[in-house]
Amino acid sequence: MSPDAEGGPALFIGTDTDYVALVRPELDPADEGVRRAAEEAGVTPEELAGSGDTWAVLFEQGGEGDGFELPGVRDAEPAEFARRLREELAAAAGEPFTVDGGAVLRLDGRPSGTGAYVFTAHLTPPDDTGTTPAVETGPQPVAELLADLDTFLGSLA
């Protein structure tokens, strides 16, 4: 599924409990929670919301989750990753494949039954603290992921 992350583009790969996500959240300065947090922080809601242009990787495996920001990443890089993933899925014909998402993300896909794939996301946070989590998703139907990729790419157009 690829719902908007607080108003920004998002690509979720996996299930509700085991996933990796590329998100660019956008906070709404008019949102009551944002206004309250800004007041507590002593800044304007617009300052707290920021520019909404920072990408992040979120992940969860078996109820344990975390994430990290990707400073300096522009929309073109997540879009290129999504395009390559889409191409691999469309051409895979039930075969394993790998999509390299740069220094912080590599995605290995392998078939899981008819018309579905399981993914292992290998993550390296930019501030590499020596942790390189690997997240294995549950099976995801190819048709659903292709539709999500199209929606994600459309949100970046």
C-alpha positions in Angstrom: 0.0 0.0 0.0 1.2 3.5 -0.7 -0.9 6.0 1.3 0.4 9.6 1.7 2.6 10.0 4.7 1.1 12.9 6.5 0.4 14.5 3.1 3.6 13.5 1.3 4.5 10.7 -1.1 5.0 7.2 0.4 5.9 3.8 -0.9 5.3 0.9 1.5 6.7 -2.5 0.5 5.5 -5.4 2.7 2.7 -6.0 5.2 1.2 -4.1 8.1 3.8 -5.7 10.5 6.9 -6.3 8.3 7.7 -3.5 5.8 10.1 -1.0 4.5 8.9 2.4 3.4 10.2 5.4 1.5 8.4 8.5 2.7 8.5 12.2 2.4 6.2 13.5 5.1 4.6 16.9 4.9 3.2 18.5 8.0 0.2 20.8 7.7 0.8 24.0 9.7 -3.0 24.3 10.1 -3.3 20.9 11.8 -4.2 21.3 15.4 -1.5 18.9 16.6 1.2 20.8 14.6 -0.1 24.1 16.0 0.0 22.7 19.6 3.5 21.3 19.2 4.7 24.6 17.7 3.3 26.5 20.6 5.1 24.2 23.1 8.3 24.5 21.1 8.0 28.3 21.0 8.1 28.5 17.1 5.5 29.2 14.5 3.5 26.3 13.0 5.2 27.1 9.6 8.6 26.8 11.1 7.8 23.5 12.8 6.2 22.0 9.6 9.4 22.9 7.6 9.7 22.5 3.9 8.5 18.9 3.7 11.3 17.9 1.4 13.2 15.4 3.6 12.9 11.8 2.6 13.1 9.0 5.2 13.2 5.2 5.3 10.9 3.6 7.8 10.9 -0.1 8.7 9.3 -2.6 10.9 10.1 -6.3 11.5 8.0 -8.4 13.9 6.7 -5.4 15.8 10.1 -3.6 16.2 10.5 -0.6 14.0 12.8 2.3 13.3 13.8 4.7 10.6 16.3 7.3 9.4 16.3 10.4 7.4 17.9 10.7 4.0 19.3 14.3 3.9 20.0 15.7 0.5 17.9 13.1 -1.4 15.8 14.6 -4.1 12.5 13.2 -5.5 14.4 11.8 -8.6 16.2 9.2 -6.5 13.2 7.5 -4.9 11.4 7.8 -8.3 14.3 6.0 -10.0 14.2 3.2 -7.4 10.5 2.8 -7.9 10.9 2.7 -11.7 13.6 0.0 -11.4 11.5 -2.0 -9.0 8.5 -1.8 -11.3 10.6 -2.9 -14.3 12.0 -5.9 -12.3 8.6 -6.9 -11.1 7.1 -6.7 -14.6 10.0 -8.7 -16.2 10.7 -11.2 -13.3 8.4 -14.0 -14.4 8.7 -15.7 -11.0 12.5 -15.3 -10.8 14.5 -13.7 -8.0 15.8 -10.2 -8.5 17.7 -7.4 -6.8 17.1 -3.6 -7.0 19.9 -1.4 -5.8 18.6 1.8 -4.2 22.0 3.3 -3.6 24.1 3.4 -0.5 21.2 3.1 2.0 18.8 0.5 0.4 19.0 -2.8 -1.5 15.9 -4.8 -2.1 16.0 -8.5 -2.9 12.8 -10.1 -4.2 12.0 -13.7 -4.5 8.8 -15.5 -5.6 6.3 -16.6 -2.9 3.5 -18.6 -4.5 1.6 -17.6 -7.6 1.7 -13.8 -8.3 3.4 -12.8 -5.1 6.9 -11.8 -3.9 8.7 -11.7 -0.5 11.3 -9.0 -0.2 14.4 -8.6 2.0 15.4 -4.9 2.4 19.0 -4.4 3.3 19.4 -1.0 5.0 22.4 1.1 5.8 21.6 4.3 7.6 23.6 7.3 6.3 25.1 7.9 9.7 26.1 4.3 9.7 26.2 3.4 13.4 27.4 -0.1 12.6 23.8 -1.3 12.3 22.7 -2.7 9.0 19.2 -4.0 9.5 17.6 -6.5 7.1 13.8 -6.5 7.0 12.0 -9.5 5.4 8.4 -8.7 4.4 5.5 -11.1 4.1 4.3 -12.1 0.7 3.0 -9.2 -1.4 0.8 -9.6 -4.5 2.6 -8.3 -7.6 -0.5 -6.7 -9.0 -1.0 -4.7 -5.8 2.6 -3.6 -5.7 2.6 -2.6 -9.3 -0.5 -0.4 -8.7 1.2 1.1 -5.6 4.3 1.9 -7.6 2.2 3.6 -10.3 0.5 5.7 -7.6 3.8 6.6 -6.0 5.4 7.6 -9.3 2.3 9.6 -10.1 2.6 11.5 -6.8 6.1 12.5 -7.8 5.3 13.7 -11.3 
